[in-house]
Amino acid sequence: MTQPSPPGIDTARPNIARVYDYLLGGKDNFAADRELAGRLLSVDPHAGQWARDNRAFVCAAAARAAREGGIGQFLDLGAGLPTRPAVHEAVREVIPDARVAYVDNDAVAVIHAQALLARGAGLVTCRADLTEPDAVLGAPELVGFIDLARPVGIIIGGVAHFLAGAVVREVTGAYLAQVPAGSWLMISAGMVEDEAPGAAIQQLYTAATTFRHTREEFATFLAGTDIVPPGVVEAQRWIAGIAAPPPTEGMYVQCGVGIKRLRSCRPASGA
């Protein structure tokens, strides 16, 4: 049965959020997305596991922020399509009234997130570009919903590989500068150690350029925070609390979590 397409959505071109949805076993995708996902899997059979590991990390990190940091409000940047378990489902196992704002610049992701919001309070969706922190935090949907006087859980899950390292550092620094100490920053990205499959995967992602961030560079994205154990590692190892070397074959999820220090994340002028 052919799935009807939402108004204004081009289903003939693959969409990164829908490809991710397909790899997770979701139903909010179309033939073009499934075709691209199939080509990704032909290049790297680990792609499906990557999607599952990324989702597992995001939910585990958010739940840990709620449990250990008492974080009751989350900003999920580049959230993509609503998937299960969703961030709000994971954190509400710890804090039942936790609030979550889902932010994405993709119309498809926002349409589906809006459908999700109809099923519960304390959730909001916002169409905005995560690389524009001032615009995101100043969006009407988020003003008053996210209390910047209280610690915030900032999630950038499965997105950083679409951004150059300098851009990620600038973006994370800007968000950290606007939230109080004790806020949690959670980041994950796709990574391959071997350049050859990485180049092949990048060719397939015609909708965006992809970047390979080394472990050392990835750690700089968490500047201004105290990195929580086990540090910058592969997702399954992070969840298990194991500081071990990354896999040597295939695509995997590189991730890390940091807590904003009591001191400002950026030195004052003239310091």
N, C-alpha and C positions, 0 to 999 in steps of 0.2 A: 504493500500500500504506500502510495507516494505521500510524503509529509507535506502539508501546505506550508508555503513560505510566508513569513510575516511581511506586512506591507513595507515597501521601501528597502527590502533586504535582497541583495544580489546572491542568489544561491548557486549561480554558475561558476563563481570563483571561490576557491578554498579560503577558509577563514581560520586563523590560528586558534582562536578560542573554540571553534567547533571541532577542529582536528583533535585538540586536547580532550574535548568531551567524548569523542569517539574512542580515543585510546583508553579512556577510563570506563568504557562500556556504556556511555550515555546514549540518549536517543535524540538529542538536539543537534543533529548534523545532517548534511545532505551529500549527494553523490560525489560532488567535487571534493568535499572534505574527506570522505572515505577513500577516495582515489589517492589523495595526497598522503593520507595516513598509511595506506598500503605501500606506497613507494618508500616512505620513511622506514617502515618495518622491513622492507626488502633490503635496504641499505644497512639498517641496524635493528636486529630483532629485539634489542633491549629497549626500544622506544616505548613500548607499552608498559614495561616495568618502570621506566623512568617516570611516566605520568602517574602511576600508582604510588611510587615512592615520594614524588613531589607532594601529592595530596596528603600522604601520611605525615610527612614532615610538617607541612603547614598546620595541620590540625593538632599534631603533638606539641609543636612549639607554642601555638596559641593557648592550648590547654595548660601548658607549663607556666606561661605568663600569668594566666588567671590563678593558677594554684599557688605558685611560689611568689609571684609579684603582686597578687591581688588586683590585677588589671581587669577592669570591668567595662572598658570601651576599646574597640578595635577599628582600625582603618585598614581595610584590605584593598591594596592598590594594584591595579591590573588584575582584578579578581577573576575575569573571564566569566564563563557561564556558571550558574549555580550547580554545584556538584555535591554528592553525598559521600562521606559526611561533610557538610558545609561548616564554615568557621563558627557560625553562631551555634550550631548543634554541638560542636566540640567544646566551646567555652562555657556553654550553659549547663554542661554536666558538672561544672565547678561553681559557676556563678549564674544562677538561674535567670537573673534579669540583666545579664551582660548585653551591651549594645554593640552592634556591628554595622559599619558603613561600608558598602561594597562600591568600589570606584573602578570604572573602566572607560576607555575612550571608544569602545566598539559598540555600535548600535545594537547588534545582536545580543551581546552580553547584558546590556542594560535592559533590554526588553524582557529577557528571561528573569533577570534579577527583580524587576518590578513585579512580575508574576509571583515570584517567591515571597515578596514582601506582603502580599495580600493575605498570607497565612500567619502573620505574627507581628506583634508590636516590638519596638526596640530595634528595628531594622530599617535601613534606608539605602537607596541606591543613588548614584550620582554619575552622570556622564562627564568625565573630565580626564585630562591627560596627566598621568602621575608625574611627568617630568616638569610640571608647572605647579610646584607646591603652594604658592600663594593663591593661585586660582582654585586649587583643590580645597584648601582649608577655608577659603573665602566663599565657596559655593553656597548658595542659599540653603540647599538641602543639609549641609553639614554645620552651618553656623548655629550654635545652640545645641546641636545633637552631639557633637564631639566637644567636650569641655577641655579646652587647652590648659586649664589651670590644674588639671588632674592628669596623672600618668596615662599614656596611651600605648596601645599595642599596635605597632606599625608593621604591616606585612607586605613584602614585595616578593611574592612567590612565583617562581617559574617565569620571571620576566627579565632579569638582569642580563641574560645572554642575548637579548635584543638591543642592548644599550652598550655603548663604549664605556670603558672603565672610568674615564674622567666624568662622564655624564652621571654614572651611578654614584660616584663620590659626591658630586655637587648636589644631587637630589637628596641623598640620605642626610648629608650635612644640613641641608635647608630644612628638612622635616624635623631633624633632631633639635635644631635651633629654636623651633617654635613649640616644643613640648617640654614638660618639666622633667627634672631628674627622676629616675625610677621608671621612665618609659622603656618599653622593650622594642627592639628593632629585629625583625626576622626576615632573612633573605635566603632565597634559593635560586639556582640557575642550572641549566644543562651544561654538561662538560664532557669532553672526550680527551683522553691523554694523547691519542694518536691523531696527528693532523689530517691524515688521509680520509678517514670516515667523517671527520668533522667537516672537511671541505665538501664532501658529497652531500652531507645533510644540509649544509648551508645552501647549496645549489637548489635543493628542493624547496626550501623556504623562500620562495620568490616574493612573498609579501613583506619580508623584513630581512635585514642583515643580521647575522648572528655572530657572537664574539666568544672566544675561548678565554676565560679569566683564570689565570693561575691561582693556586691557593694563596700565594703571597699577595697578589693583587686583590683577591676577594676579601682578605682580611682588612684591607684599607677601606672597604665599603662600610665597615663597622667602626671607623675612627670616631673617638669621642665616647665610646662605650666600653664597659667591661665585658669581654666576651665570655659567655657562659660555657661551662664544660659540655661536651668534649672539644669545643673549638670549631674550627672550620674543617668539616669532614663530609664524607658521603652520607646521604640521608638515613639509610638504614643504620649506619654506625652512630649517627647523632641520636637517633631514637633509642638505641641500645646503650648509649653512653660510652661508646668505645672510640678512643682516639687512635685510629688506625689509618694506614695509607689508603688512598683511593684505589678503585679497581683499575687494572691496566688495559682492559678491553671494553669496548662498547661505551655508549652514552650512559652517564649516571648523573645523579643530582648532587651538586655541591651546595652546602648550606652552612649557615652560621647564625647565631643569635647574640645580641649584645644588649646590655642595660645601660641607659644613659647615666653617666657619672654625676656626682653631686656638683662638680665644677662644670662650667659652661663647656659645650662641645667645641666651641671656637674661642680662641683667646680674644680678650677685649682689645680694642684699638690702642696701640702704643705699648702693649704688654711685652 
